[in-house]
Amino acid sequence: MSIGSGPAAGFRSLEGMDGADSPSSPSAVATTTVCVTGATGYIGSWLVRSLLRRGYNVHATARDTGKASRLLSTFSGNSGLKIFRSDLNEEGSFDEAVKGCLAVFHVAASMEFNVPVEENIEDHVRSKITEPAVRGTLNVLQACSRAGSVKRIVFTSSISTITAKDDKGEWRELVDESSVTPINGVWNTKPRGWVYILSKLLTEEKAFQFAKEKCIDLVSIIPPTVAGPFLTTDVPASVQVLLSPVTGDPNLYPILVSVHSRLGSIPLVHIEDICNAHIFLMEQQGAEGKFLCSVGSSTLPQLTDLLSLEYPYFSSERFAKGFHNAIPPVISSKRLTNLGFKFKYGVKDIIEQSVACCIKNGFLKCPITEGINN
Ligand SMILES: NC(=O)c1ccc[n+]([C@@H]2O[C@H](COP(=O)([O-])OP(=O)(O)OC[C@H]3O[C@@H](n4cnc5c(N)ncnc54)[C@H](OP(=O)(O)O)[C@@H]3O)[C@@H](O)[C@H]2O)c1
């Protein structure tokens, strides 16, 4: 089932839009229904709002429909919203949600990666984490296959599937969708975050395999660290990781260091841009395969300098040492931009808006009420 070579039926081209997450004429897409899995999450909730603003009807899936309703029903355009209870771990759980949808955004993923230290750690990870993650994704894809209406699936992958080191351990000059982290290497070396890396690598691989077998049109979007403002009541994990030099969180800062050691820098994308890119890839008939979606990146010293500019309580001095000064590999999103996608926000905007939203939410102390800037 292919979308074909012209504009996909029912999809509106993004051409002529300002690229923003702005309300658009509901009539253009009024009859188009799409499904978003993981609608209570950081990306999922923003994506639902972006789609509703553009006039799509949205089937939003959540494990907890009460949580989803509190979060999503405040969005404008919510007359086009339906919430479905679906769990990746329950077979057939997505069938109702996907029924009648032209496209499905498979955003949901379990973020539980605690692994007890035990002898059979690999067996444990296989049976309790990676196999259920793959089954969960196949669960969604099988629902799409059964529905018969789904013309495209956009799968949310992760830059953890990508490495800037070649098979000799040397830095590549350019990193793109082909710079895939080797699965065996992850099993053998178990770098920090290895369970998440494996989970995303294996689910993406199986998703493409299943889609090929069933002739389903699937594209994968590869986000780096996503940050900026958020709609969820909790501060999203990725925003917390980005701000970990400021908060000094001993569990999250090492994640930033590990991204830096795998990619040579911290690639970033704004939440609005990653959601626009999801929609763009749904609507672009020519899209196929994988698409990295990073607007730019900062080395850790550059990132901490930017954070200290935005947040006066924070001094970057102690972070500047210990990281290489070499020019980091270029993380290329050319496949996406060559197709016509335009980013709206740069690295500085992302950091500025993440800090502002965390001050507003109370996660970071407010410099004005605390006396700074007075
Ligand atoms: N944020 C980033 O920087 C980033 C970067 C690269 C890739 N990604 C990918 O983007 C996707 C969304 O990430 P996020 O940052 O939005 O994470 P998030 O805020 O933790 O959202 C995860 C979503 O998945 C849902 N979920 C978890 N387990 C589930 C299950 N068993 N059945 C159904 N739904 C389940 C969660 O529902 P509950 O609310 O019920 O927990 C939540 O809605 C993930 O696939 C992630 O790997 C994110």
The ligand as an SDF file (V2000), in Angstrom:
LIG
                    3D

 48 52  0  0  0  0  0  0  0  0999 V2000
   12.3920   13.2770   24.1450 N   0  0  0  0  0  0  0  0  0  0  0  0
   13.5010   12.9910   23.4910 C   0  0  0  0  0  0  0  0  0  0  0  0
   14.5280   13.6740   23.6140 O   0  0  0  0  0  0  0  0  0  0  0  0
   13.5350   11.8310   22.5500 C   0  0  0  0  0  0  0  0  0  0  0  0
   14.6750   11.6820   21.7580 C   0  0  0  0  0  0  0  0  0  0  0  0
   14.7360   10.6120   20.8690 C   0  0  0  0  0  0  0  0  0  0  0  0
   13.6810    9.7450   20.7650 C   0  0  0  0  0  0  0  0  0  0  0  0
   12.5910    9.9060   21.5470 N   0  0  0  0  0  0  0  0  0  0  0  0
   11.5010    8.9370   21.3840 C   0  0  0  0  0  0  0  0  0  0  0  0
   10.2760    9.6500   21.3170 O   0  0  0  0  0  0  0  0  0  0  0  0
    9.2390    8.8790   21.9070 C   0  0  0  0  0  0  0  0  0  0  0  0
    8.5120    9.7060   22.9510 C   0  0  0  0  0  0  0  0  0  0  0  0
    9.4520   10.2040   23.8590 O   0  0  0  0  0  0  0  0  0  0  0  0
    9.0270   11.2730   24.9640 P   0  0  0  0  0  0  0  0  0  0  0  0
   10.2430   12.0810   25.2390 O   0  0  0  0  0  0  0  0  0  0  0  0
    7.7770   11.9200   24.5890 O   0  0  0  0  0  0  0  0  0  0  0  0
    8.8270   10.2930   26.1950 O   0  0  0  0  0  0  0  0  0  0  0  0
    7.7060   10.2990   27.3360 P   0  0  0  0  0  0  0  0  0  0  0  0
    7.3230   11.6860   27.6710 O   0  0  0  0  0  0  0  0  0  0  0  0
    8.2290    9.4230   28.4110 O   0  0  0  0  0  0  0  0  0  0  0  0
    6.4830    9.5810   26.6140 O   0  0  0  0  0  0  0  0  0  0  0  0
    6.4340    8.1940   26.4340 C   0  0  0  0  0  0  0  0  0  0  0  0
    5.0040    7.8290   26.0990 C   0  0  0  0  0  0  0  0  0  0  0  0
    4.9280    6.4070   25.8750 O   0  0  0  0  0  0  0  0  0  0  0  0
    3.8680    5.9060   26.6830 C   0  0  0  0  0  0  0  0  0  0  0  0
    4.0920    4.5090   27.0780 N   0  0  0  0  0  0  0  0  0  0  0  0
    5.0750    4.0050   27.8480 C   0  0  0  0  0  0  0  0  0  0  0  0
    4.9010    2.6760   28.0180 N   0  0  0  0  0  0  0  0  0  0  0  0
    3.7560    2.3550   27.3530 C   0  0  0  0  0  0  0  0  0  0  0  0
    3.0330    1.1620   27.1870 C   0  0  0  0  0  0  0  0  0  0  0  0
    3.4170   -0.0020   27.7260 N   0  0  0  0  0  0  0  0  0  0  0  0
    1.9020    1.1930   26.4390 N   0  0  0  0  0  0  0  0  0  0  0  0
    1.4630    2.3520   25.8860 C   0  0  0  0  0  0  0  0  0  0  0  0
    2.1030    3.5150   26.0330 N   0  0  0  0  0  0  0  0  0  0  0  0
    3.2370    3.5220   26.7590 C   0  0  0  0  0  0  0  0  0  0  0  0
    3.8430    6.8090   27.8930 C   0  0  0  0  0  0  0  0  0  0  0  0
    2.5890    6.6680   28.5520 O   0  0  0  0  0  0  0  0  0  0  0  0
    2.4090    6.9820   30.1300 P   0  0  0  0  0  0  0  0  0  0  0  0
    2.0950    8.4520   30.2140 O   0  0  0  0  0  0  0  0  0  0  0  0
    1.2590    6.1210   30.5080 O   0  0  0  0  0  0  0  0  0  0  0  0
    3.6950    6.6160   30.8090 O   0  0  0  0  0  0  0  0  0  0  0  0
    4.0280    8.1590   27.2270 C   0  0  0  0  0  0  0  0  0  0  0  0
    2.8220    8.6020   26.6770 O   0  0  0  0  0  0  0  0  0  0  0  0
    9.8840    7.6110   22.4390 C   0  0  0  0  0  0  0  0  0  0  0  0
    9.7290    6.6100   21.4640 O   0  0  0  0  0  0  0  0  0  0  0  0
   11.3390    7.9970   22.5650 C   0  0  0  0  0  0  0  0  0  0  0  0
   12.1960    6.8790   22.4370 O   0  0  0  0  0  0  0  0  0  0  0  0
   12.4920   10.9210   22.4500 C   0  0  0  0  0  0  0  0  0  0  0  0
  1  2  1  0
  2  3  2  0
  2  4  1  0
  4  5  1  0
  4 48  2  0
  5  6  2  0
  6  7  1  0
  7  8  2  0
  8  9  1  0
  8 48  1  0
  9 10  1  0
  9 46  1  0
 10 11  1  0
 11 12  1  0
 11 44  1  0
 12 13  1  0
 13 14  1  0
 14 15  2  0
 14 16  1  0
 14 17  1  0
 17 18  1  0
 18 19  2  0
 18 20  1  0
 18 21  1  0
 21 22  1  0
 22 23  1  0
 23 24  1  0
 23 42  1  0
 24 25  1  0
 25 26  1  0
 25 36  1  0
 26 27  1  0
 26 35  1  0
 27 28  2  0
 28 29  1  0
 29 30  1  0
 29 35  2  0
 30 31  1  0
 30 32  2  0
 32 33  1  0
 33 34  2  0
 34 35  1  0
 36 37  1  0
 36 42  1  0
 37 38  1  0
 38 39  2  0
 38 40  1  0
 38 41  1  0
 42 43  1  0
 44 45  1  0
 44 46  1  0
 46 47  1  0
M  CHG  2   8   1  16  -1
M  END
$$$$
